[in-house]
């Protein structure tokens, strides 16, 4: 059997094994944990590239765990969407591993093995969520991801982190319960847990109230996971108090994987026909998303702590992604997917830049950012690129995702959403330009360049380059995203 | 027969200054090499753009498509008569402004000069991109980058006042962009294309009310940069920027990008016929004539020289809009000629203001008593430009104003003629006192002649002389007049 055919499971199992090895290695040499993580994540990145290449050229890969054929056994399916998510996760994970070295030494010097154990566990479970074709398996990985995320938030030095983590735990568990109930209901009526199989059996049951209830449980549960307003209350504390590496992970990947799960459940299991026409889920979702976009941005403007500001901005940005899902047409989905990619890079870059600033100058309050542009030219350059991209200015990446979303809104005849998307750009501009203004256009007397360590600046810069590249080379991405969107609809 | 010739030149023209921006940052520690890149980029850019001129003058257009974003939307460049007019204007004046900038920035020993030159080059890239855009999306992309690259130039001084000017600039322009982008998306959903077509791509098949709202959104979107009242107030406050920025960007590149957008919308998105049918052309003409008068009144009471010039710019920009909104050959001719001529005259005035500031550190008109005796050359050039602004022959301002009056007469709009005449009187009322004060009032103390450094003086003389030359020999070979002639087909 071809090695490529085994990659779907390897991509999950390798980080899982690495995670179990971590505490043992940590017993001997703490810093070896970092190198093991680095090597593992590099390996996964290569796997991801091979997978993407194979999927684009040869089509989907189906892997049966233990050779049990579905619907009896667990199936792993790598299609375009999965491959897209896998490459995103593995790339950010690899980049952030480099970043984590200084961050971990600074923020949790004694807990490095614990940190890397959880870090690998989180990576493994995120990869598991996007590769599996089995609904219950997806739930299991979702829970592993959440549990490791709760712990990673709490691993920080401060008490606030514990409170943040506890809130996250409560809300996250509620969400997980809802999802589990949804799965249970679906199993009840279809007798299957394989996604493709359920999708096959569902259409005849669309009038069943159990199916309706299942759909609603799924949507609410996943809305908590993606912090859709007003179910976002756990997010700001959790993201703000986590170690910077983890903030990037939570904002950039954990939320995105929740959005992925939502796309999978709504489009592949329930189909557009069901959630647009049978139940008004799409309608409700898009309105909630629209409120999230505005409310998140307004909250972000009011923040002084840089990481809280970025966290609220994530609430708003997840609104864009949810809006695209709710629009349920080709440009809308393309916008969502593109924004998953763009936001992962932008917010990743912003959080890692914020982390570098906190690492170097111990300042979190944006009012103290005066003159930073001259003190940390490279970090702030990366920050500016990502911030301007967040505002949605061309030719950066987010301009195109917002453009697609707006076109999707117009296509479905809801121009009000297009207007909300555009106006929210102004709100984004309000808080990002106030930072840039302070950082660059304030005169300071001591303007010595003192950069953060290269292992933090380089990853930040690579993420910033991504923000530019996804805008300038959008035309390469576009056919790929269009393929995914048409296959979903 | 008109042809679309595939050519990479438009992209090169955009990329030249982008590359220059990178080189400027790389060579930030060697100021002579850094300035060398600015100057050579401006010369190369002008050469590339003018090398396209012969081809355009034969009625052809140059086209290059970079890539497509969506079905029927691509990032593409097309150089036509209007585009090359703006391109040549901006790139030629960039050469002079670069030379002037070196004199200005070094005389004042300004800080952050690398940032200044780099963003200046980026702004020029964006302006060229706007000039050569083949569709609304491409135009919008460069329109936004122009906004963002000008922001650091506005806040260059880094004082609280500069920061608040910058904030105001962003609030106005970004809000304008939001409305503009919304209008663009709506047009795409209506027409399924965004490519500029002579005669417009929108048709009457859409309901009139929708088209009217759409047009209003376009005008508001582009109107911010064109400084139509009441969307103008960012421009006077942006005068806190270094004078070369005010000269090239806030009298030519940025504000004219707005007007350029208005022209594109009138003739290439809606088409003059559709607009006249809906009565929107005249509505726009009357809307801007309000700006013409009121901005001149505002200018009367400004004591800060640059602010007075800014209000004059606001008023003059609306002349251009008035001409093109009339949608008749003479009006269009007058508007587009004023687009060019105003640039030469206003840049001269700003250059003079900068020279005065460098020599005397004075910004207010009330302090300029007798400055004409101290800086005779500068103030003579200032006087020539003032004559042009007021529309006196033999300067070029007379010619464009003449065509504007002809156009208004042709459209049977007596009221617009009155507006133009009254505003000319107002121009005299706010410009002549400066000249009189400079030459005839006794200064506090007489120090003898002290002119600005030659790097500043030479550009001033060149622009002033060109303003006269364009007035006495408007149809010289390869002059703007011939390019404008090509635009008669737009109507």
Interface residues (C-beta under 8 A of the other chain):
Chain A: X331 X388 X391 X393 X394 X395 X399 X400 X403 X406 X407 X410 X411 X415 X418 X419 X422 X423 X425 X426 X429 X433 X437 X440 X441 X442 X443 X474 X475 X478
Chain B: X67 X68 X69 X70 X140 X141 X144 X145 X147 X148 X152 X155 X158 X159 X162 X163 X166 X167 X170 X174 X175 X178 X181 X182 X185 X186 X188 X189
